[in-house]
Amino acid sequence: MSTSTSTPSFNPLGNTAIVLVHGAWHGAWCWGRVLPLLRGGGALTHAVTLTGLGERAHLLSPAVDLNTHIQDVIGLIESEELQRVLLVGHSYAGMVITGVADRLEGERPGLLRRLVYLDAALPYPGDSWSSHHSDETRATRIAAAQASGGLSLPPPDSALFGLSGADRDWVNRRQTPQPFRLYQQPLDFDADRVARIPRTFIDCTMPALATIAPARRRARSEPGWQVLEMATGHDPMVSEPVALAHLLLDLCR
């Protein structure tokens, strides 16, 4: 797997902004190989760390929920006064960017230029993060969270994401427990409003993470989706940063 960080040769992209939202157990740190490539390609780029994770792990509490994470992203967009935003959500953050899109498209239509679901959950209204997991996965995760009194979900070995060697060690060292309250929390949103925003699903296929299977099937079966593939595992920002940067910069054009 390539970990090269050479800068793609793209022209500056004007006032297009890219906002990167990490998945479960991760933090803004996971985009460290991609950020300089996107900025070098001309895109104003920010990576948010969701409350209770990464360098904000000290803020983990029973109150942290999906709405907290949605507001984390909206707060970044508003405080930085971003325009023409390409909003990227990885894995669990498919839930987050859907909630962000629902709110912002209702309040400031056109602010979000595109939603990019990076091997991410694709919720229907009323779904939770756990809705499309198998009974076995749900039971395993609920049992694992019980050790913390239901506060958090311990991180898995990142080998599950197709990582090995130094990449696996790097991610394992940095992962932090995921706030658990949001695992079964439903997300209510206006599907028609969200669907007004162009949407791309990036399918990471080698190896394909089993819990993303319902999302990849949906993106291919419903109208309105652009589907792109990457021949790498679930953490392409780690395993294939150059290829991911090229895809995201192309989507900014």
VENQUI-V462748 format. One record per helix or strand. SS is the DSSP state (a for helix, b for strand). FROM is the first residue (numbers start at 0). TO is the last residue. Records with the same first field share a line. If there is no record, write none. Layout:
SS=FROM-TO ; FROM-TO
//
This chain:
b=16-20 ; 43-47 ; 84-89 ; 111-117 ; 151-152 ; 177-178 ; 198-203 ; 224-229
a=27-39 ; 53-58 ; 65-78 ; 92-106 ; 134-145 ; 157-160 ; 164-173 ; 180-183 ; 190-194 ; 209-220 ; 235-238 ; 240-251
//
